[in-house]
Amino acid sequence: MADPTAAGAEPPRRHGTREAVLFGGVYGAVLASSMVAALSQYGHTSAKSRGYDAAWVLVTALASALAHGYAHYIAERRPHSRWEAVRAMRDEWPLVAAVLPTAFLLAGARLGWFPAKGIEYTAFVLNTLILFVLGLLTARWSARRWPVAVLIGMGDALLGVLVVVANALIK
């Protein structure tokens, strides 16, 4: 395989940590809410089913992270080092981290820490709050004033809610 640092070859595009955290956080929060909505759609609200839901949310996040990392790897049509694919998939950790609060809520409902019935609403509010905070952070990092940053955070949270609702209606 050709050396990717050879003359004329472009260096690998590294996604910044901030970019990866924001992308993964938004993607993960929307994914978690959509998964909980889809899994709760048929009224399975027992503690046992919430444990099953927690497992499915985690499996889906891992599969999405692997697919997204692999897509980054193959989209950059250039010579790759042997471990570049592994690094590309590893860099998707924020997506998995963003679903952990939802998985924790669902697993907690399975263990009796939280009521199993209605936990999907708590997860939905939690993920909406995550979207708000991520929108607020990006606005502040972009040197927006606090009132504008709060409005941007609210707008981002609303867009996330709309995506989740549309996704739930489609399924």
N, C-alpha and C positions, 0 to 999 in steps of 0.2 A: 504494500500500500504506500502511496506517495506521502512524503512528509508534508503535513499541512502548514508548516512554517517555511516551506521552500519559497524562493524568490517568486513573486507574482501571485502566490496563493493568499487568499484573505484569511486573517485570523478568525477563529471561531467567534461568533457573536455571543457574548455572555449577557444574559439578562441580569439587570441590577437586582440587588436584594429587595429594594423598595418596590420595584416593578413586580417582582415575583410574589411578594407578600400581598400586595394590593390585588393583583390579578387572581391569585389563588384564594385570597380571602373572599372576594366577591363571588367567584365561581363556586367556592365551597359553601358559602352561606345560601346561595340560591339553590344549589344542588341539594343541600340538606333539607331545606324547606320543601322543595318539590318532591323529594323522596318521601318525607313524612306525610305530605298531602296525599301522594299516590298510595302509600301503604295504609293510610287511615281511611281511605275512600270507602272501603267496604265494611266499615264498622267493627273491625277487629281491634278491640281496645282492652283485651285482657292483659294481665302482667306478662304472661308467657309470650303473647304476640309482640309485646314491646321489646322483649329481648331479641326476638327474631328481627324486628324492625331495626334495632341498633346494629345488628350484624350486617344487614343489607345496606344500611347507610355507609358503614365502613368499607364493605366490599366494593360498593359502587364508587366511593371516593378513591379507593386504591386503583380500581380499574380505570377510572377517568384520569387520574394522575399519570398512570403508565401510558395510556393512549396519548395524552397530551404531550408528555415528554418525548415519546417516540415520534410523534408528528413533528415536533421541533427538530428532532434529529434528522429525519429524512427530508424535511423541507429545505434544509440548507445544503443543497446539492453540491458538495465539495468533498475532498478527501477527509476522512475522519480518522482519528486515532482509535485504537482498540476500545478504550473505555468511554469514549464520547457519548455513546448511547446510554450507558449507565448513569453518567453525570447528568445528561439531559432529563432523564426520568427522576433522578434524585432531586433535582432542582424544583420539582413540583410539590415538595413537601408542604407548602402553605395551603394548598387545596385540601390535603388530608387534615392538616391541623385545624382548618376552618370548620370541618364537620364534627370535630371531637366534642364540642359543647352539646350538640344535638345528640350524638351517640351516648354521651354521658347521661343526658336527661332520660333517654329511652332505656338505657341499661339500669338507671336508678329506678325507673318505673317497674322494670322487671324484678328488681331486688326489693321493692316495697318502700323505697325512700321517698318516692313521689307517687301520687295517684296515677294509675295507668290510663284511666279515662280522662280525656281532655289534655293530656300532655302535649299533643300536637299543637295546641294553641300557644302553650308556653314556648315550645321550640320555634314556632313561627315568630313570636314576639322577640325572642332572643336573636334569631337570625336577622330580623329587621333592624334590631339595635346594632348588630355587627355591621350591617350595610351603612347605617347612619354614621357610626364611628369611623369607618373607612372613608366615607365621603368627606366627613369633617377633617380627618387627618390630611387627605390629599389637598383639600382646599387650604388648610393652614400651611402645608409644605409649599404651596404655590403662592404664599404671602398674601392670601386673602384675609380680610379683617374678620373678626369673630362673627358679627351678624351675617355676613355673606357666607362664611364657612358653615354656619348652622343651617342656613337655607339650602346650601349645596348638599349638605349631609341629609337633610330632609328630602330633597329631591331624589338623591341616590337611593334612599330607603324606599321611597314611593315607587321608583322605577323597578326596584327589586321585588316589591310586593306585586306590581303589575305582571312581571315576568312569571312569578310563582303562580299567581291566579290564572293567567293564561295557560300555563303549563298544566295546571290541575284541570282546567276546563277541557283542554284538548284530550287528556287521557281519560 
